[in-house]
Amino acid sequence: MRDIVVSDLDDTLVASNGDPIQPILDELLEKEADGYAIVIVSGRQLDRFDETKQWLADNGLNVLDEDIHLSDFPPGPNASREFKLYKAQLLLDAGDVIDEWFENDPDTIIALQDLGIEVKDAASYRAKRATDAPTYMRRAAEVGLKYWADGKAGDGLRPATVREARAMARGQVSDDKWVRVAAWVARHRGDWEGVPQNSDPSRDDFPGAGAVAAYLWGVDPTINGQADKVIAFAQRATGVRVDARALDIVIRRAEAVGTDAHERVQRFLAIWEGRTDADPAWTADNDLLPVTHPRRAK
């Protein structure tokens, strides 16, 4: 008997372009870390087994070969659903305890529920968790909090950073924080990238204050490419495609004159996006707008 979590693949865990659907992947990674076995049951044809196995490994999932169930049923309009129901019954008969099953097809969801299985509609779940902190950021925040508790964060750390890191470790990040994450990482990535004390965990003087700060903002400074990954996720979470360095400058300008950084960022974003609530008299940061923007400072 095993405790398992089951997931479909296409349009549930894997997007049409081959990228992972992050909220579902994050949930599976969390369940795996908690000791659940991950089982794949998909209508994808069996001749794609090697490709599927490699994709799962590339995205951090340790799925046994015998837990990757791809269809050997003849193609047909209901073949995928019939295969999944067949495999579901085999899993139940084997005594496996299915904690949850991720699926995107409405008819399959209903049929699985009729078997007494707790099914999560992948589309609804993605929408619910769209702005949750992904697992890699939660774990980074947890590490940062441990180093902070050990007194390795330096003297300049703000209490708000620790408070927000605690929330991030629980998966909770506000829209305002997402905007500031993109700007902060863009500004400070040079504090750890190429700095051995803050990027090489084998050193006796690791971590320096710069590494601890990176962790607290959701970046593992020991992993190449994490800064870009975090910035990209933050921008997706808010729907904001503004250059993170431009946002950083807006925040620094506000801090320099002692005004509310959040309010200034929101003014800038309203102008950038051409929203109806954009202040027509506000020009302080228009030099940071794209050169083709109608309100770009000349």
N, C-alpha and C positions, 0 to 999 in steps of 0.2 A: 504494500500500500504506500502510495506517495501523495504528497500535497503538490498539486500542479496548477499552473496557469497556462491557458491555451490561447493561441492567437492565430487568426487568419493572416494572410500575407498582403495580397494586392488590394490597395485602397483601404487597408486597415493598418498595417505596419509599414508597408512600402508604397510610396507615392508613384504616380505614373512615370516620373522621370528617374525612378530608381533610388531617390533619396529616402532616408527614414522619415516616417511621420513621428516627429519628436515626442509629443506627449505620450503616445503609445509605447515607443521605445523606452522612454524614461520609466514608465510604470513597470515594464517587464524587467528592466535592469534592477529596479528597486525590489521587486518580488524575488528575483534571483539572489540578490544580496541577503534577503531575509530567509533564504533556504528553500524556496519553491523551485521545483523543476519546471523549466519552460518547454512547452510542447507546441509544435507548429502543426496545424491542420489546415490545408489549403487546397482549393480546387485547381491550383497550378499543376501542370502536367509533370509526371514523374521524371521525364527526360531533362528537367531543369534542376535536378537534385544537386549536382555539384555547384552550379551557379548559386543556388539558394544557400547551401551550406557555407560557401565563401562569404556571401553577403552578411549572413548572421554573425560570422566570426569577425568580419571587418567592423561591424557595429557593436562589438563587445558582448554579444550573447553567446554563452557556452551551452549550446544545444547539442545533445547527443544525437548521433546518426539515427538511432532507432526512435527518436522523438521528433523527427522531421517527416511528416506524413503528407506526401504529395499524391495527387490523384492518379490512379491507374484505371479509372473508369473510362469508358468510351465517351468522347466529347458529345455534349448534348445540352439542351436548354436548362435542364434541371440537374445535370451531372454533378456540378459543384456542391449543391445542397445535399444531394443524395450521398455523396462521398463523405461529407462532413458529419452527417447524421450516423452513417455507418461507423465511422471512426469514434464518434462520441460514445456510441453504445459499447464499442470494444473497450474504451478507456474505463467506462463505468463498470463493465463486467469484470475488468482486471482488478477492481478495487481501488483505483485511483480516486482521490478526492479533488474534484475540480473547484478551485477557489473562485475563479472567474474565467470567462471566455470572451475574447474580443472579436467582434464580427461586424461587418458593414451591411450585409444583405438583409433587408427587413424580413423576408420570408424565412430565411435560415435562422434568424434571431428567434422568431416565434416558435419554430420547430424545436430548437435547442431548449428553449424555456419549457416546452411541453415535456421535455425529459427531466425537468427539475434542475436545470443548470442555470447558474447565475451568469447572465450574458450582459455585457456592456456594449451598447451601440457605439461603434468606433467614432462616428461623426459627432454624436452628442458629447462623447468624452473628450474628443479633440477640442471642441469649442469651449468646454468647461475649463480645460487645463491650458488653454492657449498661452496665458501669460504667467503660468507657474514657473518657478525657477527649475531648469532642467537638473537632472541628477548630478552632472559634473559640477555645476555651480553650487548646489547644496553641499556636496562633499568638500569642495574647496572652502566654503564658508565655515564648515565644521572644523576643518584643519586650522583655519585662521583663528577661530575662537579659542582653540586649545593653545596655540602659540601666544595669543593675547593673554590668556590666563596664566601662562608661564612667564609673563613679563617681557616678551620679546618684540613687542609692537612699537617700541620707541615712545617718545614724549609727545609727538604731534598728533596722535590719533584722537579723533573727535568721538565723544560718547555716542553720537547719533550713528556713527559708522558701526560700532559694536551692536547697537540696538537693531539696526537694519540687517546686519549679518546674522543675528539670531533669527530674525524673521525669514531671511533667505534660506537658512539651514532647514527651516520648516517648509520651504517652497513658496513663501509669501513675498512677493515683490510688487510694490505699487507702480502705477504708470509713471509717476514722477521719478521714482527710483530707476526705472528702466532707462529713462532719458538720461539721467545722471550717470548710470553705469557706462553707457556708450561713450559719453564725454570723458569720464574719469579714466577709463582704460586707455582711450586714445592719448590722453595727456601723460599718463604715468607709465606706460608700457616700457619706456626706456629705463625705468628704475630696476627692472629685472632682466629684460632681454639683453643678453650679452654681458650681464653683470654676474660673475660666478657666485658671489656670496648670496645672491638672491635667486639663482636658477639651478645651482648644482647641489643637490641634497647630500652628496658624498663629502662635502667640505665640512670641516669642524665648525666654521663660523656661519653655517646655514642654520636657520634663515635669518637674514638681516631684516630690518624694519620694512624695506621695500617689498620683500617676499610676503611678509605677514599681511601687509596692506593689500597686496594682490589677492591673496586668499580670501580676505574679508570682503572683497568686492566680487568674489565669485570666479577668480582666475587662478588656475594652478600654474605658478610661474615655472615649474619644472617641465612643462609640456609645450613643445614647439607648436605654434599656431593657435594656442588657446585664446590669446587676446583677440584675434580676428574672429574666432568662433563666438566668443561672448558678445562682441560688438554686433555681429550679424544677428544673433538671437535677440538682443535687446532691441534692435531696430525692427525686427519682425514682431516682437511682442507689443510694440506701441503703434506699429504701422507707420513709423517715422523713418523716412529715408534721407534725412538730413545728414550731411557730413558730420561725423562725430567730432572732428576737430573744430568745426564751426560752433557746435554746441558748447564745447569746452571753452572757447573764447568768450562766448556770451556769459557763461557762468563766472569766469574769471573777472570779466568786466564788472559784473554785479557785485562780486565779493570785494573788488578794489574800492568801490564807492559805498559799500555797506548797505546795499539794497537787496531786496528779496530775489534770489537767483531763480527760484521757481517761477515767479511772476514774469521775470524778464524772458526766461526761456519760452514760456507760453505765448508771450507777445511775439517773439521771433518766429515761433512755429506757425502761429496764425497768419503771419505775413508770408512766410515761405510757402504755405499750402494754399494761399489765396482764399482763406475763409472769410465768410461775411462778418465775423466778429473781429477781424483784423483792424487794429487802430491805425487810421489813415495818417495820424500826426506823428506816429512813432517812426523815427529814422535812425536811432542810435546804432543799430546793428545791420543796417541795410547793406553795408559794404561786404557782409559775409554771404549775401544771397548769390545764387548762380548768376553768371554774367548775362544770361538770357532772361532773367526775371524782370518783370516790368518795374519793380520798385528798387532794383539794384542801384546803389549810390554811384553816381557818375564821377 
